[in-house]
């Protein structure tokens, strides 16, 4: 169980605004305003929220004759 201190809340009237609403309709908590990112932790001391987000990257192979240096 993850505690959700204010300004976060599980309902619109329990959070400071829509960006801080935590959706707990499933077994995992989500930030509904941010495309339902899974919430992993909240730290008021560090002023951070940790979410589970996909990382998309594009890797391009650079051969030695195409390197700019």
Number of C-alpha atoms within 10 A of each C-alpha: 8 10 10 19 11 11 13 20 21 17 14 15 10 15 18 13 14 17 15 21 24 25 20 14 9 7 7 14 22 22 20 16 14 12 8 15 19 18 19 14 15 17 12 11 6 7 7 10 11 12 16 12 10 7 5 6 6 5 6 6 7 9 7 8 7 8 7 6 5
